[in-house]
Amino acid sequence: MSEKNCDEQGRLRSVTVGFRVSPEEGAQLDRLVQLSGLTKQDYILRRLMNREVIVQGNPRVYKALKGQMMAILEELQRIKAGRSVSAELIDIIRFIAGIMNGMKEESK
């Protein structure tokens, strides 16, 4: 049996909620979760409850940022060849820009 999981207020999380997404939506969700540094459960809960997602810098987030920036570079090089920009790429760029702006404000 799995370990009991409580939230910040010590309430037991005993209800399971599930939903289906397309492979593209799943991949985008996975990228956003990686970049946030949160667990998928915590990321989804914060977004669903309209709470702020605060990214805590750590080696895992750094690695995710680096990987996503390389993927963005590859996509931009592909676009340079005359193809259009996808909405997912724009969303990821906005999310990364928000993280970078937050890091800039934190260092001041």
C-alpha positions in Angstrom: 0.0 0.0 0.0 1.3 3.5 -0.8 2.3 6.0 1.8 -0.4 8.4 2.9 -0.1 11.8 1.3 -1.2 15.0 3.2 -1.4 18.5 1.9 0.1 21.7 3.5 -2.7 21.8 6.1 -2.2 18.1 7.1 -5.4 16.9 5.3 -5.2 13.4 4.0 -5.4 13.1 0.3 -7.6 10.1 -0.2 -9.6 11.0 -3.3 -8.3 10.2 -6.8 -9.1 12.5 -9.7 -8.2 11.4 -13.2 -8.6 12.8 -16.7 -7.5 12.1 -20.2 -5.3 14.3 -22.4 -4.0 14.0 -25.9 -0.3 12.9 -26.4 0.6 16.5 -27.3 -1.2 17.9 -24.2 0.5 15.3 -22.1 3.9 16.2 -23.4 3.3 19.9 -22.9 2.1 19.2 -19.3 5.2 17.2 -18.6 7.4 20.0 -19.9 5.6 22.6 -17.7 5.8 20.3 -14.6 9.6 19.7 -15.2 10.2 23.4 -15.5 8.3 24.2 -12.4 10.3 21.8 -10.2 7.0 20.6 -8.6 5.5 17.2 -8.6 2.8 16.7 -11.3 0.2 16.5 -8.6 1.2 19.7 -6.9 1.6 21.6 -10.3 -1.9 20.5 -11.5 -3.5 21.3 -8.1 -2.0 24.8 -8.0 -3.1 25.5 -11.6 -6.6 24.2 -11.1 -7.1 26.2 -7.9 -5.7 29.3 -9.5 -2.8 29.5 -7.2 0.6 30.9 -8.2 3.2 28.4 -9.3 6.5 29.5 -7.7 9.5 27.9 -9.3 12.3 27.0 -6.8 15.6 26.9 -8.5 17.5 23.6 -8.1 19.7 21.4 -10.3 16.6 19.5 -11.7 15.0 22.8 -12.8 18.3 24.0 -14.2 18.6 20.8 -16.3 14.9 21.1 -17.4 15.5 24.8 -18.4 18.6 23.9 -20.3 16.9 21.0 -22.1 13.9 23.1 -23.1 16.1 26.0 -24.3 17.9 23.5 -26.6 14.5 22.2 -27.9 13.4 25.8 -28.5 16.6 26.5 -30.4 16.1 23.4 -32.6 12.5 24.5 -33.2 13.5 28.0 -34.1 16.1 26.7 -36.5 13.3 24.6 -38.1 11.0 27.6 -38.3 13.8 29.6 -40.0 13.5 27.1 -42.8 10.0 28.5 -43.5 7.6 26.6 -41.2 5.1 28.1 -38.9 5.4 28.6 -35.1 3.3 26.2 -33.0 1.1 27.4 -30.1 2.8 25.0 -27.7 6.2 26.5 -28.5 4.9 30.0 -27.7 3.4 28.7 -24.4 6.7 27.1 -23.4 8.6 30.3 -24.3 6.2 32.4 -22.2 6.5 30.0 -19.2 10.4 30.1 -19.4 10.4 33.9 -19.8 8.3 34.1 -16.6 10.7 31.8 -14.8 13.7 33.9 -16.0 12.0 37.2 -15.0 11.3 35.7 -11.5 14.9 34.7 -11.2 16.0 38.2 -12.2 13.7 39.9 -9.6 14.9 37.4 -6.9 18.6 38.3 -7.5 18.0 42.1 -7.0 
